[in-house]
Amino acid sequence: MSETKMFSNAIEFSKFIEAQAIEHEMDILEFLSFYVVSNSIDEETIPALLTPSIKERIEAEARKRYIMPKKTTSEIDL
């Protein structure tokens, strides 16, 4: 699984990360971290490779795990 794969766009990369997370029974955030470390990828390049929807899912996972603070009522997007 430590094979570096080339992706042509953010949609392709995000779908790969999501599919691999499911296959390996990991959260998206957990698999993404594993993939970045296993492939010696500069973590600062990752945000540009993710779609807005997968970024939201990662944020939700981080909040669920208390890695990020929960949103206050005034921060909730309506």
Backbone as a chain_set.jsonl record, in Angstrom:
{"seq": "MSETKMFSNAIEFSKFIEAQAIEHEMDILEFLSFYVVSNSIDEETIPALLTPSIKERIEAEARKRYIMPKKTTSEIDL", "coords": {"N": [[0.815, -1.195, 0.0], [2.143, 1.144, 0.114], [2.723, 2.334, -2.261], [3.363, 4.946, -4.432], [1.024, 6.771, -6.201], [-0.03, 8.325, -9.198], [-2.085, 11.14, -9.684], [-4.562, 12.794, -11.565], [-6.238, 14.863, -10.917], [-8.053, 16.64, -8.27], [-10.47, 15.363, -7.718], [-10.073, 12.703, -8.514], [-7.969, 11.962, -6.757], [-9.225, 12.346, -4.247], [-11.334, 10.483, -4.414], [-9.836, 8.134, -4.524], [-8.598, 8.149, -1.971], [-10.858, 8.021, -0.308], [-12.003, 5.528, -1.119], [-9.922, 3.758, -0.45], [-9.792, 4.142, 2.298], [-12.218, 3.039, 3.089], [-11.85, 0.39, 2.189], [-9.744, -0.427, 3.844], [-10.878, -0.202, 6.269], [-10.75, 2.221, 7.761], [-10.918, 5.571, 9.089], [-11.343, 8.44, 6.972], [-9.556, 10.541, 7.489], [-7.647, 9.187, 9.02], [-6.664, 7.256, 7.149], [-5.704, 8.992, 5.167], [-3.635, 10.318, 6.547], [-1.956, 8.126, 7.025], [-1.341, 7.416, 4.353], [0.021, 9.693, 3.43], [2.301, 9.733, 5.109], [3.387, 7.167, 4.571], [4.103, 7.42, 1.92], [5.896, 9.465, 1.849], [4.99, 12.125, 1.351], [4.766, 15.612, 1.001], [2.997, 17.169, 3.402], [1.856, 19.672, 3.144], [1.06, 19.914, 0.544], [-1.261, 18.524, 0.283], [-3.936, 19.726, 0.836], [-4.62, 21.022, -1.611], [-5.129, 18.878, -3.186], [-7.517, 17.803, -2.451], [-11.077, 17.481, -2.608], [-13.745, 19.854, -1.949], [-15.892, 18.538, -0.626], [-14.756, 16.224, 0.543], [-12.967, 17.423, 2.231], [-14.721, 18.574, 4.061], [-15.774, 16.261, 5.217], [-13.478, 15.224, 6.431], [-13.002, 17.26, 8.265], [-15.306, 16.957, 9.857], [-14.812, 14.397, 10.91], [-12.519, 14.972, 12.398], [-13.544, 16.772, 14.276], [-15.331, 15.059, 15.556], [-13.564, 13.31, 16.752], [-12.431, 14.99, 18.522], [-10.193, 16.379, 17.753], [-10.311, 18.788, 16.57], [-11.853, 21.783, 17.75], [-15.332, 21.777, 18.654], [-17.929, 23.334, 16.701], [-19.275, 26.475, 17.609], [-22.559, 27.796, 18.32], [-22.774, 30.201, 16.895], [-20.985, 29.767, 14.838], [-22.007, 27.844, 13.175], [-22.861, 26.834, 9.961], [-25.574, 27.895, 8.169]], "CA": [[0.0, 0.0, 0.0], [3.001, 2.326, 0.132], [3.06, 2.657, -3.646], [2.914, 6.275, -4.804], [0.184, 6.735, -7.388], [-0.185, 9.655, -9.79], [-3.485, 11.545, -9.813], [-4.662, 13.898, -12.518], [-7.002, 15.98, -10.344], [-8.486, 16.486, -6.879], [-11.571, 14.392, -7.65], [-9.462, 11.374, -8.599], [-7.24, 11.721, -5.508], [-10.193, 12.23, -3.154], [-12.032, 9.195, -4.565], [-8.88, 7.1, -4.144], [-8.447, 8.178, -0.511], [-12.114, 7.542, 0.27], [-12.13, 4.095, -1.397], [-8.913, 3.037, 0.322], [-10.189, 4.215, 3.704], [-13.278, 2.035, 3.259], [-11.244, -0.933, 2.013], [-8.881, -0.734, 4.992], [-11.683, 0.025, 7.476], [-10.17, 3.348, 8.477], [-11.517, 6.871, 8.801], [-10.659, 9.126, 5.871], [-8.425, 11.264, 8.076], [-6.655, 8.19, 9.423], [-6.004, 6.706, 5.965], [-4.958, 10.068, 4.516], [-2.395, 10.486, 7.308], [-1.145, 6.949, 6.736], [-0.887, 7.498, 2.966], [1.006, 10.779, 3.333], [3.538, 9.295, 5.768], [3.919, 5.994, 3.867], [4.629, 7.802, 0.612], [6.765, 10.633, 2.04], [4.392, 13.249, 0.636], [4.756, 16.858, 1.767], [1.604, 17.359, 3.845], [1.351, 20.976, 2.731], [0.497, 19.803, -0.802], [-2.505, 17.747, 0.337], [-5.196, 20.468, 0.686], [-4.923, 21.292, -3.022], [-5.511, 17.621, -3.82], [-8.78, 17.327, -1.888], [-12.3, 18.183, -3.0], [-14.411, 20.483, -0.797], [-16.729, 17.608, 0.13], [-13.932, 15.35, 1.386], [-12.427, 18.293, 3.288], [-15.781, 18.677, 5.072], [-15.839, 14.978, 5.928], [-12.292, 15.157, 7.286], [-13.251, 18.189, 9.373], [-16.304, 16.333, 10.73], [-14.123, 13.329, 11.626], [-11.623, 15.601, 13.373], [-14.385, 17.292, 15.358], [-15.86, 13.893, 16.268], [-12.46, 12.765, 17.552], [-11.973, 16.087, 19.378], [-8.925, 16.931, 17.28], [-10.667, 20.189, 16.334], [-12.949, 22.153, 18.643], [-16.674, 21.759, 18.074], [-18.399, 24.654, 16.311], [-20.252, 27.095, 18.49], [-23.796, 28.127, 17.614], [-22.543, 31.306, 15.974], [-20.153, 29.31, 13.737], [-22.694, 26.852, 12.366], [-23.283, 27.311, 8.644], [-26.984, 27.602, 7.876]], "C": [[0.86, 1.261, 0.0], [3.471, 2.708, -1.263], [2.5, 4.034, -3.99], [2.194, 6.195, -6.143], [0.048, 8.162, -7.905], [-1.673, 9.934, -10.002], [-3.547, 12.761, -10.715], [-5.446, 15.09, -11.969], [-7.461, 15.649, -8.926], [-9.599, 15.451, -6.736], [-11.007, 12.967, -7.639], [-8.739, 11.027, -7.289], [-8.209, 11.5, -4.352], [-10.947, 10.903, -3.216], [-11.116, 8.037, -4.161], [-8.769, 7.015, -2.62], [-9.697, 7.607, 0.148], [-12.264, 6.028, 0.08], [-11.148, 3.274, -0.565], [-9.243, 3.045, 1.814], [-11.263, 3.162, 3.993], [-12.676, 0.629, 3.196], [-10.438, -1.364, 3.233], [-9.565, -0.477, 6.333], [-11.069, 1.089, 8.384], [-11.018, 4.585, 8.197], [-10.718, 7.5, 7.661], [-9.417, 9.842, 6.392], [-7.297, 10.304, 8.443], [-5.918, 7.625, 8.207], [-5.172, 7.774, 5.26], [-3.623, 10.299, 5.224], [-1.426, 9.34, 7.03], [-0.533, 7.047, 5.335], [0.215, 8.548, 2.807], [2.347, 10.342, 3.937], [4.186, 8.151, 4.994], [4.583, 6.346, 2.546], [5.517, 9.036, 0.655], [6.289, 11.835, 1.232], [4.422, 14.47, 1.547], [3.31, 17.181, 2.124], [1.027, 18.712, 3.444], [0.763, 20.954, 1.323], [-0.883, 19.15, -0.804], [-3.771, 18.588, 0.179], [-5.584, 20.756, -0.766], [-5.396, 20.045, -3.756], [-6.863, 17.086, -3.344], [-9.959, 18.159, -2.376], [-12.919, 18.829, -1.763], [-15.236, 19.487, 0.025], [-15.901, 16.682, 1.011], [-13.266, 16.158, 2.5], [-13.45, 18.44, 4.414], [-15.891, 17.391, 5.88], [-14.653, 14.811, 6.868], [-12.473, 16.064, 8.503], [-14.244, 17.581, 10.364], [-15.672, 15.198, 11.551], [-13.218, 13.904, 12.716], [-12.413, 16.158, 14.553], [-14.93, 16.15, 16.211], [-14.804, 13.306, 17.197], [-11.866, 13.81, 18.496], [-10.582, 16.582, 19.004], [-9.106, 18.423, 17.008], [-11.797, 20.543, 17.304], [-14.287, 22.097, 17.914], [-17.071, 23.184, 17.736], [-19.372, 25.176, 17.36], [-21.486, 27.443, 17.663], [-23.586, 29.224, 16.59], [-21.711, 30.899, 14.768], [-20.865, 28.348, 12.793], [-23.192, 27.482, 11.076], [-24.723, 26.918, 8.402], [-27.293, 27.851, 6.45]], "O": [[0.317, 2.36, -0.108], [4.515, 3.343, -1.416], [1.299, 4.267, -3.856], [2.706, 5.615, -7.1], [0.016, 9.105, -7.115], [-2.421, 9.063, -10.447], [-2.697, 13.649, -10.642], [-5.334, 16.2, -12.49], [-7.283, 14.53, -8.445], [-9.658, 14.739, -5.733], [-11.428, 12.133, -6.838], [-8.886, 9.917, -6.776], [-8.034, 10.57, -3.565], [-11.174, 10.27, -2.185], [-11.562, 7.076, -3.534], [-8.839, 5.925, -2.051], [-9.597, 6.794, 1.067], [-12.617, 5.322, 1.025], [-11.503, 2.22, -0.038], [-8.999, 2.06, 2.511], [-11.218, 2.482, 5.018], [-12.96, -0.215, 4.047], [-10.451, -2.537, 3.607], [-8.933, -0.525, 7.388], [-10.894, 0.893, 9.586], [-11.741, 4.644, 7.203], [-9.567, 7.137, 7.419], [-8.347, 9.751, 5.791], [-6.125, 10.592, 8.197], [-4.691, 7.522, 8.221], [-4.061, 7.498, 4.808], [-2.593, 10.458, 4.568], [-0.231, 9.556, 6.826], [0.658, 6.789, 5.157], [1.216, 8.312, 2.131], [3.401, 10.56, 3.339], [5.398, 8.158, 4.78], [5.508, 5.665, 2.103], [5.855, 9.595, -0.388], [7.066, 12.477, 0.526], [4.132, 14.364, 2.739], [2.493, 17.44, 1.241], [-0.194, 18.868, 3.413], [0.042, 21.877, 0.943], [-1.597, 19.223, -1.804], [-4.645, 18.175, -0.584], [-6.768, 20.732, -1.103], [-5.997, 20.142, -4.826], [-7.3, 16.026, -3.791], [-9.857, 19.375, -2.536], [-12.647, 18.396, -0.643], [-15.271, 19.586, 1.252], [-16.313, 16.381, 2.132], [-13.029, 15.636, 3.589], [-13.084, 18.431, 5.59], [-16.08, 17.433, 7.096], [-14.809, 14.311, 7.981], [-12.141, 15.686, 9.626], [-14.048, 17.678, 11.575], [-15.959, 15.053, 12.739], [-13.163, 13.376, 13.826], [-11.992, 16.025, 15.702], [-14.986, 16.254, 17.436], [-15.119, 12.859, 18.3], [-10.892, 13.528, 19.194], [-9.873, 17.141, 19.841], [-8.184, 19.218, 17.189], [-12.611, 19.683, 17.64], [-14.363, 22.339, 16.709], [-16.625, 24.132, 18.382], [-20.177, 24.431, 17.919], [-21.447, 27.385, 16.434], [-24.175, 29.173, 15.51], [-21.719, 31.607, 13.761], [-20.357, 28.071, 11.707], [-23.854, 28.52, 11.088], [-25.058, 25.734, 8.429], [-28.43, 27.658, 6.021]]}, "num_chains": 1, "name": "protein.A"}
